[in-house]
């Protein structure tokens, strides 16, 4: 049973991180699949910054992890 859950989690991680093109572009990583507190992350890169001169992620990137 535990192995089945681990396999399912691995498939979900792969699908979310690599199966959705926008997620791949962002470099999104699944840190937790806990139903009570799922967590995603991505590393900021210059190409994800908005154009206001501030070092803030674009709305699309912020929305994905917000």
PDB file of N, H, CA, C and O in Angstrom:
ATOM      1  N   UNK A   1       0.822  -1.198   0.000  1.00  0.00           N
ATOM      2  CA  UNK A   1       0.000   0.000   0.000  1.00  0.00           C
ATOM      3  C   UNK A   1       0.868   1.265   0.000  1.00  0.00           C
ATOM      4  O   UNK A   1       0.605   2.202  -0.753  1.00  0.00           O
ATOM      5  N   UNK A   2       1.897   1.286   0.843  1.00  0.00           N
ATOM      6  H   UNK A   2       2.111   0.524   1.455  1.00  0.00           H
ATOM      7  CA  UNK A   2       2.797   2.445   0.919  1.00  0.00           C
ATOM      8  C   UNK A   2       3.532   2.607  -0.407  1.00  0.00           C
ATOM      9  O   UNK A   2       3.733   3.728  -0.873  1.00  0.00           O
ATOM     10  N   UNK A   3       3.930   1.504  -1.009  1.00  0.00           N
ATOM     11  H   UNK A   3       3.766   0.593  -0.630  1.00  0.00           H
ATOM     12  CA  UNK A   3       4.613   1.567  -2.309  1.00  0.00           C
ATOM     13  C   UNK A   3       3.686   2.132  -3.380  1.00  0.00           C
ATOM     14  O   UNK A   3       4.119   2.895  -4.242  1.00  0.00           O
ATOM     15  N   UNK A   4       2.402   1.753  -3.323  1.00  0.00           N
ATOM     16  H   UNK A   4       2.050   1.132  -2.622  1.00  0.00           H
ATOM     17  CA  UNK A   4       1.437   2.269  -4.293  1.00  0.00           C
ATOM     18  C   UNK A   4       1.284   3.777  -4.155  1.00  0.00           C
ATOM     19  O   UNK A   4       1.207   4.489  -5.156  1.00  0.00           O
ATOM     20  N   UNK A   5       1.241   4.264  -2.930  1.00  0.00           N
ATOM     21  H   UNK A   5       1.303   3.686  -2.117  1.00  0.00           H
ATOM     22  CA  UNK A   5       1.117   5.700  -2.679  1.00  0.00           C
ATOM     23  C   UNK A   5       2.367   6.425  -3.173  1.00  0.00           C
ATOM     24  O   UNK A   5       2.271   7.490  -3.782  1.00  0.00           O
ATOM     25  N   UNK A   6       3.529   5.851  -2.912  1.00  0.00           N
ATOM     26  H   UNK A   6       3.607   4.985  -2.417  1.00  0.00           H
ATOM     27  CA  UNK A   6       4.784   6.461  -3.366  1.00  0.00           C
ATOM     28  C   UNK A   6       4.836   6.522  -4.888  1.00  0.00           C
ATOM     29  O   UNK A   6       5.284   7.522  -5.451  1.00  0.00           O
ATOM     30  N   UNK A   7       4.382   5.465  -5.561  1.00  0.00           N
ATOM     31  H   UNK A   7       4.018   4.653  -5.104  1.00  0.00           H
ATOM     32  CA  UNK A   7       4.358   5.449  -7.025  1.00  0.00           C
ATOM     33  C   UNK A   7       3.384   6.501  -7.560  1.00  0.00           C
ATOM     34  O   UNK A   7       3.689   7.198  -8.528  1.00  0.00           O
ATOM     35  N   UNK A   8       2.227   6.611  -6.936  1.00  0.00           N
ATOM     36  H   UNK A   8       1.980   6.044  -6.150  1.00  0.00           H
ATOM     37  CA  UNK A   8       1.238   7.598  -7.357  1.00  0.00           C
ATOM     38  C   UNK A   8       1.780   9.015  -7.167  1.00  0.00           C
ATOM     39  O   UNK A   8       1.631   9.863  -8.047  1.00  0.00           O
ATOM     40  N   UNK A   9       2.407   9.268  -6.022  1.00  0.00           N
ATOM     41  H   UNK A   9       2.528   8.579  -5.307  1.00  0.00           H
ATOM     42  CA  UNK A   9       2.997  10.583  -5.773  1.00  0.00           C
ATOM     43  C   UNK A   9       4.080  10.906  -6.797  1.00  0.00           C
ATOM     44  O   UNK A   9       4.159  12.038  -7.273  1.00  0.00           O
ATOM     45  N   UNK A  10       4.905   9.939  -7.137  1.00  0.00           N
ATOM     46  H   UNK A  10       4.841   9.019  -6.750  1.00  0.00           H
ATOM     47  CA  UNK A  10       5.959  10.153  -8.130  1.00  0.00           C
ATOM     48  C   UNK A  10       5.355  10.490  -9.492  1.00  0.00           C
ATOM     49  O   UNK A  10       5.864  11.363 -10.196  1.00  0.00           O
ATOM     50  N   UNK A  11       4.281   9.809  -9.866  1.00  0.00           N
ATOM     51  H   UNK A  11       3.868   9.100  -9.295  1.00  0.00           H
ATOM     52  CA  UNK A  11       3.616  10.085 -11.136  1.00  0.00           C
ATOM     53  C   UNK A  11       2.991  11.478 -11.128  1.00  0.00           C
ATOM     54  O   UNK A  11       3.084  12.208 -12.115  1.00  0.00           O
ATOM     55  N   UNK A  12       2.355  11.847 -10.015  1.00  0.00           N
ATOM     56  H   UNK A  12       2.280  11.254  -9.213  1.00  0.00           H
ATOM     57  CA  UNK A  12       1.746  13.173  -9.917  1.00  0.00           C
ATOM     58  C   UNK A  12       2.796  14.275  -9.994  1.00  0.00           C
ATOM     59  O   UNK A  12       2.602  15.277 -10.682  1.00  0.00           O
ATOM     60  N   UNK A  13       3.898  14.089  -9.292  1.00  0.00           N
ATOM     61  H   UNK A  13       4.055  13.275  -8.733  1.00  0.00           H
ATOM     62  CA  UNK A  13       4.991  15.063  -9.362  1.00  0.00           C
ATOM     63  C   UNK A  13       5.482  15.229 -10.798  1.00  0.00           C
ATOM     64  O   UNK A  13       5.631  16.346 -11.294  1.00  0.00           O
ATOM     65  N   UNK A  14       5.728  14.110 -11.445  1.00  0.00           N
ATOM     66  H   UNK A  14       5.607  13.202 -11.042  1.00  0.00           H
ATOM     67  CA  UNK A  14       6.235  14.163 -12.818  1.00  0.00           C
ATOM     68  C   UNK A  14       5.225  14.843 -13.740  1.00  0.00           C
ATOM     69  O   UNK A  14       5.598  15.698 -14.544  1.00  0.00           O
ATOM     70  N   UNK A  15       3.961  14.473 -13.629  1.00  0.00           N
ATOM     71  H   UNK A  15       3.658  13.779 -12.976  1.00  0.00           H
ATOM     72  CA  UNK A  15       2.924  15.066 -14.466  1.00  0.00           C
ATOM     73  C   UNK A  15       2.839  16.570 -14.235  1.00  0.00           C
ATOM     74  O   UNK A  15       2.774  17.340 -15.193  1.00  0.00           O
ATOM     75  N   UNK A  16       2.839  16.991 -12.984  1.00  0.00           N
ATOM     76  H   UNK A  16       2.892  16.365 -12.206  1.00  0.00           H
ATOM     77  CA  UNK A  16       2.696  18.408 -12.682  1.00  0.00           C
ATOM     78  C   UNK A  16       3.926  19.198 -13.093  1.00  0.00           C
ATOM     79  O   UNK A  16       3.804  20.301 -13.625  1.00  0.00           O
ATOM     80  N   UNK A  17       5.112  18.648 -12.854  1.00  0.00           N
ATOM     81  H   UNK A  17       5.211  17.751 -12.421  1.00  0.00           H
ATOM     82  CA  UNK A  17       6.349  19.372 -13.141  1.00  0.00           C
ATOM     83  C   UNK A  17       6.730  19.335 -14.623  1.00  0.00           C
ATOM     84  O   UNK A  17       7.312  20.294 -15.128  1.00  0.00           O
ATOM     85  N   UNK A  18       6.414  18.253 -15.322  1.00  0.00           N
ATOM     86  H   UNK A  18       5.941  17.473 -14.912  1.00  0.00           H
ATOM     87  CA  UNK A  18       6.874  18.092 -16.702  1.00  0.00           C
ATOM     88  C   UNK A  18       5.748  17.940 -17.721  1.00  0.00           C
ATOM     89  O   UNK A  18       5.969  18.155 -18.912  1.00  0.00           O
ATOM     90  N   UNK A  19       4.561  17.580 -17.281  1.00  0.00           N
ATOM     91  H   UNK A  19       4.382  17.405 -16.313  1.00  0.00           H
ATOM     92  CA  UNK A  19       3.450  17.348 -18.190  1.00  0.00           C
ATOM     93  C   UNK A  19       2.674  18.600 -18.553  1.00  0.00           C
ATOM     94  O   UNK A  19       1.911  18.598 -19.519  1.00  0.00           O
ATOM     95  N   UNK A  20       2.859  19.663 -17.798  1.00  0.00           N
ATOM     96  H   UNK A  20       3.479  19.665 -17.014  1.00  0.00           H
ATOM     97  CA  UNK A  20       2.196  20.938 -18.073  1.00  0.00           C
ATOM     98  C   UNK A  20       3.278  21.897 -18.570  1.00  0.00           C
ATOM     99  O   UNK A  20       4.144  22.292 -17.789  1.00  0.00           O
ATOM    100  N   UNK A  21       3.250  22.279 -19.837  1.00  0.00           N
ATOM    101  H   UNK A  21       2.546  21.959 -20.471  1.00  0.00           H
ATOM    102  CA  UNK A  21       4.324  23.096 -20.398  1.00  0.00           C
ATOM    103  C   UNK A  21       4.635  24.375 -19.605  1.00  0.00           C
ATOM    104  O   UNK A  21       5.804  24.697 -19.395  1.00  0.00           O
ATOM    105  N   UNK A  22       3.605  25.103 -19.166  1.00  0.00           N
ATOM    106  H   UNK A  22       2.655  24.841 -19.337  1.00  0.00           H
ATOM    107  CA  UNK A  22       3.857  26.340 -18.425  1.00  0.00           C
ATOM    108  C   UNK A  22       4.585  26.057 -17.112  1.00  0.00           C
ATOM    109  O   UNK A  22       5.465  26.821 -16.716  1.00  0.00           O
ATOM    110  N   UNK A  23       4.229  24.975 -16.442  1.00  0.00           N
ATOM    111  H   UNK A  23       3.514  24.354 -16.764  1.00  0.00           H
ATOM    112  CA  UNK A  23       4.919  24.600 -15.207  1.00  0.00           C
ATOM    113  C   UNK A  23       6.389  24.312 -15.478  1.00  0.00           C
ATOM    114  O   UNK A  23       7.255  24.669 -14.679  1.00  0.00           O
ATOM    115  N   UNK A  24       6.667  23.669 -16.600  1.00  0.00           N
ATOM    116  H   UNK A  24       5.963  23.379 -17.248  1.00  0.00           H
ATOM    117  CA  UNK A  24       8.060  23.386 -16.966  1.00  0.00           C
ATOM    118  C   UNK A  24       8.828  24.675 -17.218  1.00  0.00           C
ATOM    119  O   UNK A  24       9.970  24.820 -16.782  1.00  0.00           O
ATOM    120  N   UNK A  25       8.199  25.613 -17.925  1.00  0.00           N
ATOM    121  H   UNK A  25       7.272  25.495 -18.280  1.00  0.00           H
ATOM    122  CA  UNK A  25       8.848  26.895 -18.199  1.00  0.00           C
ATOM    123  C   UNK A  25       9.176  27.617 -16.895  1.00  0.00           C
ATOM    124  O   UNK A  25      10.258  28.186 -16.746  1.00  0.00           O
ATOM    125  N   UNK A  26       8.234  27.588 -15.952  1.00  0.00           N
ATOM    126  H   UNK A  26       7.355  27.125 -16.073  1.00  0.00           H
ATOM    127  CA  UNK A  26       8.472  28.232 -14.656  1.00  0.00           C
ATOM    128  C   UNK A  26       9.531  27.499 -13.836  1.00  0.00           C
ATOM    129  O   UNK A  26      10.199  28.102 -12.996  1.00  0.00           O
ATOM    130  N   UNK A  27       9.680  26.210 -14.080  1.00  0.00           N
ATOM    131  H   UNK A  27       9.138  25.720 -14.763  1.00  0.00           H
ATOM    132  CA  UNK A  27      10.579  25.411 -13.255  1.00  0.00           C
ATOM    133  C   UNK A  27       9.916  25.019 -11.949  1.00  0.00           C
ATOM    134  O   UNK A  27      10.594  24.814 -10.942  1.00  0.00           O
ATOM    135  N   UNK A  28       8.571  24.912 -11.961  1.00  0.00           N
ATOM    136  H   UNK A  28       8.020  25.079 -12.779  1.00  0.00           H
ATOM    137  CA  UNK A  28       7.850  24.564 -10.750  1.00  0.00           C
ATOM    138  C   UNK A  28       8.271  23.198 -10.227  1.00  0.00           C
ATOM    139  O   UNK A  28       8.484  22.261 -10.997  1.00  0.00           O
ATOM    140  N   UNK A  29       8.387  23.101  -8.926  1.00  0.00           N
ATOM    141  H   UNK A  29       8.215  23.861  -8.301  1.00  0.00           H
ATOM    142  CA  UNK A  29       8.689  21.846  -8.248  1.00  0.00           C
ATOM    143  C   UNK A  29       7.647  21.619  -7.170  1.00  0.00           C
ATOM    144  O   UNK A  29       7.253  22.550  -6.468  1.00  0.00           O
ATOM    145  N   UNK A  30       7.206  20.385  -7.041  1.00  0.00           N
ATOM    146  H   UNK A  30       7.527  19.628  -7.611  1.00  0.00           H
ATOM    147  CA  UNK A  30       6.270  20.010  -5.992  1.00  0.00           C
ATOM    148  C   UNK A  30       7.089  19.689  -4.746  1.00  0.00           C
ATOM    149  O   UNK A  30       7.902  18.765  -4.753  1.00  0.00           O
ATOM    150  N   UNK A  31       6.874  20.444  -3.690  1.00  0.00           N
ATOM    151  H   UNK A  31       6.213  21.194  -3.684  1.00  0.00           H
ATOM    152  CA  UNK A  31       7.582  20.158  -2.432  1.00  0.00           C
ATOM    153  C   UNK A  31       6.758  19.273  -1.519  1.00  0.00           C
ATOM    154  O   UNK A  31       7.314  18.503  -0.736  1.00  0.00           O
ATOM    155  N   UNK A  32       5.424  19.373  -1.609  1.00  0.00           N
ATOM    156  H   UNK A  32       4.973  19.998  -2.246  1.00  0.00           H
ATOM    157  CA  UNK A  32       4.573  18.557  -0.759  1.00  0.00           C
ATOM    158  C   UNK A  32       3.260  18.285  -1.465  1.00  0.00           C
ATOM    159  O   UNK A  32       2.676  19.182  -2.074  1.00  0.00           O
ATOM    160  N   UNK A  33       2.799  17.056  -1.383  1.00  0.00           N
ATOM    161  H   UNK A  33       3.273  16.328  -0.888  1.00  0.00           H
ATOM    162  CA  UNK A  33       1.489  16.682  -1.890  1.00  0.00           C
ATOM    163  C   UNK A  33       0.503  16.472  -0.745  1.00  0.00           C
ATOM    164  O   UNK A  33      -0.564  15.891  -0.942  1.00  0.00           O
ATOM    165  N   UNK A  34       0.851  16.933   0.427  1.00  0.00           N
ATOM    166  H   UNK A  34       1.718  17.405   0.587  1.00  0.00           H
ATOM    167  CA  UNK A  34      -0.026  16.823   1.591  1.00  0.00           C
ATOM    168  C   UNK A  34      -1.345  17.532   1.283  1.00  0.00           C
ATOM    169  O   UNK A  34      -1.339  18.734   1.021  1.00  0.00           O
ATOM    170  N   UNK A  35      -2.478  16.818   1.307  1.00  0.00           N
ATOM    171  H   UNK A  35      -2.483  15.841   1.519  1.00  0.00           H
ATOM    172  CA  UNK A  35      -3.764  17.453   0.977  1.00  0.00           C
ATOM    173  C   UNK A  35      -4.086  18.661   1.866  1.00  0.00           C
ATOM    174  O   UNK A  35      -4.775  19.580   1.425  1.00  0.00           O
ATOM    175  N   UNK A  36      -3.607  18.669   3.082  1.00  0.00           N
ATOM    176  H   UNK A  36      -3.046  17.922   3.440  1.00  0.00           H
ATOM    177  CA  UNK A  36      -3.885  19.781   3.988  1.00  0.00           C
ATOM    178  C   UNK A  36      -2.962  20.971   3.750  1.00  0.00           C
ATOM    179  O   UNK A  36      -3.295  22.099   4.111  1.00  0.00           O
ATOM    180  N   UNK A  37      -1.818  20.724   3.151  1.00  0.00           N
ATOM    181  H   UNK A  37      -1.548  19.807   2.857  1.00  0.00           H
ATOM    182  CA  UNK A  37      -0.855  21.813   2.937  1.00  0.00           C
ATOM    183  C   UNK A  37       0.059  21.512   1.757  1.00  0.00           C
ATOM    184  O   UNK A  37       1.262  21.325   1.940  1.00  0.00           O
ATOM    185  N   UNK A  38      -0.499  21.463   0.542  1.00  0.00           N
ATOM    186  H   UNK A  38      -1.476  21.614   0.393  1.00  0.00           H
ATOM    187  CA  UNK A  38       0.365  21.232  -0.618  1.00  0.00           C
ATOM    188  C   UNK A  38       1.313  22.412  -0.817  1.00  0.00           C
ATOM    189  O   UNK A  38       0.951  23.555  -0.537  1.00  0.00           O
ATOM    190  N   UNK A  39       2.521  22.137  -1.298  1.00  0.00           N
ATOM    191  H   UNK A  39       2.815  21.209  -1.526  1.00  0.00           H
ATOM    192  CA  UNK A  39       3.507  23.206  -1.486  1.00  0.00           C
ATOM    193  C   UNK A  39       4.197  23.072  -2.834  1.00  0.00           C
ATOM    194  O   UNK A  39       4.612  21.989  -3.246  1.00  0.00           O
ATOM    195  N   UNK A  40       4.303  24.216  -3.507  1.00  0.00           N
ATOM    196  H   UNK A  40       3.966  25.096  -3.172  1.00  0.00           H
ATOM    197  CA  UNK A  40       5.035  24.325  -4.767  1.00  0.00           C
ATOM    198  C   UNK A  40       6.111  25.378  -4.604  1.00  0.00           C
ATOM    199  O   UNK A  40       6.030  26.231  -3.721  1.00  0.00           O
ATOM    200  N   UNK A  41       7.124  25.314  -5.464  1.00  0.00           N
ATOM    201  H   UNK A  41       7.190  24.620  -6.182  1.00  0.00           H
ATOM    202  CA  UNK A  41       8.138  26.358  -5.449  1.00  0.00           C
ATOM    203  C   UNK A  41       8.729  26.505  -6.839  1.00  0.00           C
ATOM    204  O   UNK A  41       8.633  25.606  -7.674  1.00  0.00           O
ATOM    205  N   UNK A  42       9.335  27.647  -7.067  1.00  0.00           N
ATOM    206  H   UNK A  42       9.413  28.377  -6.389  1.00  0.00           H
ATOM    207  CA  UNK A  42      10.147  27.851  -8.256  1.00  0.00           C
ATOM    208  C   UNK A  42      11.202  28.874  -7.902  1.00  0.00           C
ATOM    209  O   UNK A  42      10.990  29.724  -7.036  1.00  0.00           O
ATOM    210  N   UNK A  43      12.329  28.795  -8.565  1.00  0.00           N
ATOM    211  H   UNK A  43      12.501  28.105  -9.269  1.00  0.00           H
ATOM    212  CA  UNK A  43      13.410  29.744  -8.355  1.00  0.00           C
ATOM    213  C   UNK A  43      13.193  30.945  -9.251  1.00  0.00           C
ATOM    214  O   UNK A  43      12.906  30.801 -10.440  1.00  0.00           O
ATOM    215  N   UNK A  44      13.330  32.128  -8.678  1.00  0.00           N
ATOM    216  H   UNK A  44      13.563  32.245  -7.713  1.00  0.00           H
ATOM    217  CA  UNK A  44      13.204  33.341  -9.480  1.00  0.00           C
ATOM    218  C   UNK A  44      14.348  33.403 -10.481  1.00  0.00           C
ATOM    219  O   UNK A  44      15.491  33.067 -10.171  1.00  0.00           O
ATOM    220  N   UNK A  45      14.011  33.841 -11.686  1.00  0.00           N
ATOM    221  H   UNK A  45      13.083  34.114 -11.938  1.00  0.00           H
ATOM    222  CA  UNK A  45      14.985  34.044 -12.748  1.00  0.00           C
ATOM    223  C   UNK A  45      14.640  35.361 -13.426  1.00  0.00           C
ATOM    224  O   UNK A  45      13.484  35.781 -13.386  1.00  0.00           O
ATOM    225  N   UNK A  46      15.584  36.007 -14.033  1.00  0.00           N
ATOM    226  H   UNK A  46      16.524  35.666 -14.066  1.00  0.00           H
ATOM    227  CA  UNK A  46      15.330  37.306 -14.673  1.00  0.00           C
ATOM    228  C   UNK A  46      14.164  37.289 -15.658  1.00  0.00           C
ATOM    229  O   UNK A  46      13.438  38.277 -15.769  1.00  0.00           O
ATOM    230  N   UNK A  47      13.980  36.195 -16.364  1.00  0.00           N
ATOM    231  H   UNK A  47      14.570  35.393 -16.274  1.00  0.00           H
ATOM    232  CA  UNK A  47      12.912  36.147 -17.359  1.00  0.00           C
ATOM    233  C   UNK A  47      11.508  36.046 -16.748  1.00  0.00           C
ATOM    234  O   UNK A  47      10.516  36.150 -17.470  1.00  0.00           O
ATOM    235  N   UNK A  48      11.414  35.847 -15.438  1.00  0.00           N
ATOM    236  H   UNK A  48      12.220  35.763 -14.852  1.00  0.00           H
ATOM    237  CA  UNK A  48      10.113  35.780 -14.763  1.00  0.00           C
ATOM    238  C   UNK A  48       9.738  37.097 -14.079  1.00  0.00           C
ATOM    239  O   UNK A  48       8.664  37.212 -13.488  1.00  0.00           O
ATOM    240  N   UNK A  49      10.619  38.073 -14.162  1.00  0.00           N
ATOM    241  H   UNK A  49      11.492  37.979 -14.642  1.00  0.00           H
ATOM    242  CA  UNK A  49      10.396  39.358 -13.492  1.00  0.00           C
ATOM    243  C   UNK A  49       9.476  40.234 -14.339  1.00  0.00           C
ATOM    244  O   UNK A  49       9.547  40.227 -15.568  1.00  0.00           O
ATOM    245  N   UNK A  50       8.608  40.990 -13.655  1.00  0.00           N
ATOM    246  H   UNK A  50       8.551  40.996 -12.657  1.00  0.00           H
ATOM    247  CA  UNK A  50       7.733  41.907 -14.397  1.00  0.00           C
ATOM    248  C   UNK A  50       8.548  43.059 -14.962  1.00  0.00           C
ATOM    249  O   UNK A  50       9.754  43.134 -14.730  1.00  0.00           O
ATOM    250  N   UNK A  51       7.921  43.936 -15.682  1.00  0.00           N
ATOM    251  H   UNK A  51       6.940  43.875 -15.870  1.00  0.00           H
ATOM    252  CA  UNK A  51       8.660  45.006 -16.356  1.00  0.00           C
ATOM    253  C   UNK A  51       8.593  46.355 -15.637  1.00  0.00           C
ATOM    254  O   UNK A  51       8.833  47.391 -16.257  1.00  0.00           O
ATOM    255  N   UNK A  52       8.273  46.360 -14.346  1.00  0.00           N
ATOM    256  H   UNK A  52       8.079  45.518 -13.843  1.00  0.00           H
ATOM    257  CA  UNK A  52       8.173  47.627 -13.621  1.00  0.00           C
ATOM    258  C   UNK A  52       9.500  48.064 -13.018  1.00  0.00           C
ATOM    259  O   UNK A  52       9.569  49.109 -12.370  1.00  0.00           O
ATOM    260  N   UNK A  53      10.535  47.292 -13.220  1.00  0.00           N
ATOM    261  H   UNK A  53      10.478  46.444 -13.746  1.00  0.00           H
ATOM    262  CA  UNK A  53      11.833  47.635 -12.649  1.00  0.00           C
ATOM    263  C   UNK A  53      12.033  47.053 -11.257  1.00  0.00           C
ATOM    264  O   UNK A  53      13.124  47.148 -10.694  1.00  0.00           O
ATOM    265  N   UNK A  54      10.989  46.453 -10.701  1.00  0.00           N
ATOM    266  H   UNK A  54      10.103  46.375 -11.158  1.00  0.00           H
ATOM    267  CA  UNK A  54      11.110  45.804  -9.393  1.00  0.00           C
ATOM    268  C   UNK A  54      11.356  44.320  -9.610  1.00  0.00           C
ATOM    269  O   UNK A  54      10.989  43.772 -10.650  1.00  0.00           O
ATOM    270  N   UNK A  55      11.959  43.685  -8.659  1.00  0.00           N
ATOM    271  H   UNK A  55      12.256  44.130  -7.814  1.00  0.00           H
ATOM    272  CA  UNK A  55      12.250  42.249  -8.774  1.00  0.00           C
ATOM    273  C   UNK A  55      11.067  41.437  -8.259  1.00  0.00           C
ATOM    274  O   UNK A  55      11.170  40.742  -7.248  1.00  0.00           O
ATOM    275  N   UNK A  56       9.948  41.533  -8.962  1.00  0.00           N
ATOM    276  H   UNK A  56       9.864  42.097  -9.783  1.00  0.00           H
ATOM    277  CA  UNK A  56       8.721  40.841  -8.596  1.00  0.00           C
ATOM    278  C   UNK A  56       8.333  39.930  -9.757  1.00  0.00           C
ATOM    279  O   UNK A  56       8.437  40.311 -10.923  1.00  0.00           O
ATOM    280  N   UNK A  57       7.889  38.731  -9.424  1.00  0.00           N
ATOM    281  H   UNK A  57       7.804  38.421  -8.477  1.00  0.00           H
ATOM    282  CA  UNK A  57       7.483  37.789 -10.467  1.00  0.00           C
ATOM    283  C   UNK A  57       6.269  38.317 -11.226  1.00  0.00           C
ATOM    284  O   UNK A  57       5.439  39.040 -10.675  1.00  0.00           O
ATOM    285  N   UNK A  58       6.183  37.943 -12.490  1.00  0.00           N
ATOM    286  H   UNK A  58       6.857  37.356 -12.938  1.00  0.00           H
ATOM    287  CA  UNK A  58       5.003  38.302 -13.289  1.00  0.00           C
ATOM    288  C   UNK A  58       3.756  37.719 -12.647  1.00  0.00           C
ATOM    289  O   UNK A  58       3.839  36.782 -11.854  1.00  0.00           O
ATOM    290  N   UNK A  59       2.616  38.267 -12.986  1.00  0.00           N
ATOM    291  H   UNK A  59       2.549  39.029 -13.630  1.00  0.00           H
ATOM    292  CA  UNK A  59       1.353  37.792 -12.413  1.00  0.00           C
ATOM    293  C   UNK A  59       1.114  36.320 -12.658  1.00  0.00           C
ATOM    294  O   UNK A  59       0.647  35.613 -11.765  1.00  0.00           O
ATOM    295  N   UNK A  60       1.426  35.842 -13.857  1.00  0.00           N
ATOM    296  H   UNK A  60       1.805  36.416 -14.583  1.00  0.00           H
ATOM    297  CA  UNK A  60       1.202  34.421 -14.151  1.00  0.00           C
ATOM    298  C   UNK A  60       2.039  33.508 -13.271  1.00  0.00           C
ATOM    299  O   UNK A  60       1.552  32.479 -12.801  1.00  0.00           O
ATOM    300  N   UNK A  61       3.276  33.869 -13.049  1.00  0.00           N
ATOM    301  H   UNK A  61       3.672  34.705 -13.431  1.00  0.00           H
ATOM    302  CA  UNK A  61       4.147  33.059 -12.197  1.00  0.00           C
ATOM    303  C   UNK A  61       3.685  33.130 -10.753  1.00  0.00           C
ATOM    304  O   UNK A  61       3.646  32.111 -10.064  1.00  0.00           O
ATOM    305  N   UNK A  62       3.335  34.316 -10.290  1.00  0.00           N
ATOM    306  H   UNK A  62       3.367  35.144 -10.850  1.00  0.00           H
ATOM    307  CA  UNK A  62       2.880  34.484  -8.906  1.00  0.00           C
ATOM    308  C   UNK A  62       1.568  33.748  -8.667  1.00  0.00           C
ATOM    309  O   UNK A  62       1.362  33.170  -7.600  1.00  0.00           O
ATOM    310  N   UNK A  63       0.689  33.768  -9.654  1.00  0.00           N
ATOM    311  H   UNK A  63       0.857  34.237 -10.521  1.00  0.00           H
ATOM    312  CA  UNK A  63      -0.599  33.093  -9.535  1.00  0.00           C
ATOM    313  C   UNK A  63      -0.423  31.592  -9.352  1.00  0.00           C
ATOM    314  O   UNK A  63      -1.145  30.972  -8.572  1.00  0.00           O
ATOM    315  N   UNK A  64       0.533  31.006 -10.067  1.00  0.00           N
ATOM    316  H   UNK A  64       1.120  31.510 -10.701  1.00  0.00           H
ATOM    317  CA  UNK A  64       0.731  29.559 -10.014  1.00  0.00           C
ATOM    318  C   UNK A  64       1.128  29.073  -8.631  1.00  0.00           C
ATOM    319  O   UNK A  64       0.764  27.963  -8.240  1.00  0.00           O
ATOM    320  N   UNK A  65       1.851  29.864  -7.902  1.00  0.00           N
ATOM    321  H   UNK A  65       2.147  30.765  -8.219  1.00  0.00           H
ATOM    322  CA  UNK A  65       2.296  29.414  -6.582  1.00  0.00           C
ATOM    323  C   UNK A  65       1.563  30.124  -5.456  1.00  0.00           C
ATOM    324  O   UNK A  65       1.815  29.842  -4.285  1.00  0.00           O
ATOM    325  N   UNK A  66       0.682  31.018  -5.783  1.00  0.00           N
ATOM    326  H   UNK A  66       0.478  31.247  -6.735  1.00  0.00           H
ATOM    327  CA  UNK A  66      -0.079  31.779  -4.780  1.00  0.00           C
ATOM    328  C   UNK A  66      -1.181  30.997  -4.247  1.00  0.00           C
ATOM    329  O   UNK A  66      -1.925  31.481  -3.394  1.00  0.00           O
TER     330      UNK A  66
END
